[in-house]
Amino acid sequence: MILVIGVEAVAVPKSHNTTVLSRNVAQGLELSWVTPLSSTSACVVGQSVTLPQKNICALKGTDVYIPCTYTVNGYTVQSKEWYRIQTSGGWGRDLRTDPEYKTRVEYDDWSCGLRIKQLSLSDSGVYNFRFKTWNSDWISDPSGVTLSVTGIGKSCWSVTYRQKNICALRGSSVDLSCSYTYPAWHTVTTTLWFNTWQYWVEPTDLSLDEDYEGRVEFRGDKKSDCTLRIRDLRESDARNYKFRFLTNQEEGKYSGTSGVSLSITDLQVTVTPDTATEGQRVTLTCYTTCTLSNNPTYIWYKNGKALSSPDRVSTGSVLFSSEDRYSCAVKGHEDQQSPAVYPPKNTRASINSSGDIVEGSSVILTCSSDANPPVHTYTWYKKTGAGTSLIGSGQNYSITNISSEDSGQYYCKTENILGPENSTFITVDVLYPPKNTSVSVISSGSSVTLICISDANPDDPVPLYDNINSALAVTSDSTQGEDSDSQDYTNCIQFSQSDIPLYSTLQLPHSSTQEEEVQYATLNFTGPSAATRREDTAVIYSTVQKATT
């Protein structure tokens, strides 16, 4: 519809719930749309009802006072009244006109406080205050005040926790909400929260605990609200918490019996199925070790950027790629994203050894990788010719009593549910002394060349002496018997850097004439030039005996 006032036309939403009000303001025109309010809610700016004490307990036969304040933002109050909220959902009548209350209730003139005299057990219930001005319908407190009337004073004491089990994110803040009641003739003097206690010992206020210094805030009051806020939650905060209050009466001490159990969790992303291949559709779940309170909204990230609008569903489906990283967060705590999930990266194989790898010692090969979820399979391979062979599994591969056959190139393979990755090759070089030593003899006229061959690592032995040309004289000895006719002529030459000598045996041919001239033998040992000669005090012996007839 169109509302025409003067020369201005204003479109008004067509709704039976909309009331159009107008008035002249400084020779101008003010229009406002006000949605009628129910008897239990208020949404007009600047107009409200405050009931500071939500729960009141009183003894039968006594009087009780329910405190109340309200604001009207300069408007004139047309009507105000207290009423009892009906369990059947009815409107509720003014207590001053209710036969059950009209002789026992009093309203404050300057506030909205209510006094009820000579309480009876039937007076237990929920009470609320409402008012209206010329520009509004009834305005009231959203919940009202719960009055409990009892014939026994002890039943007036209570602490009610809104949630007895709370799950919250590490690093976030949490409110432990509760309300409490006590006899109306008591005045609360002290309130505190605690998480450790002993019988007959007054507990320590949590705000005085150094572990919570600067992280706890009591947001309640000394009326009925006992809410506590804990900031920057830590794993050590996973405890049971209780509220306690003291009054101005000697017996006025009370603690909630059950308390609030607080659990702390991190966000983690899980992947199904258990194995994934490139391009496969997988399901991601934003996982917590406990169920987060307050029905959170989740946000998914791909390579650090939000994928979509926040959603209350904690799972999502994506096409898997080994190049992508996925993480999640809870709305309102975007700075606390879960660790991203990705296949193994930077896989490395390394050798754990205190020095050179010597034959007979032990060596440990270690495989490491960056992956989330963590690597679940480590496999070791050794290069064999043109291929490789599987030699073991596990993050560490041990070789005990290592031998020359263990020398070679190795690599490891890591796998998590998102895929595998191989390391580069590492070389295991085993050092060992000479073995399988043999001598090769080359004759050339009157010269004999001996070549010593051996398997060793390092394989470039350094001779102690080289280029030796020795003319060794042997004289005949008539006293020599037949046993000396065929003798071994031994040269002891130390080729290796180690102290292990190499031996070779040479037997010269026999001569048929005893009176022959002295025989000479020339031994040539090849090796590095004299410039690289290594001097040593070791003695080299060469014995040549005259051939007998």
Disulfide bonds with the S-S distance in Angstrom:
Cys57-Cys156 1.88
Cys68-Cys112 1.88
Cys167-Cys290 1.95
Cys178-Cys226 1.75
Cys286-Cys328 1.96
Cys367-Cys412 2.12
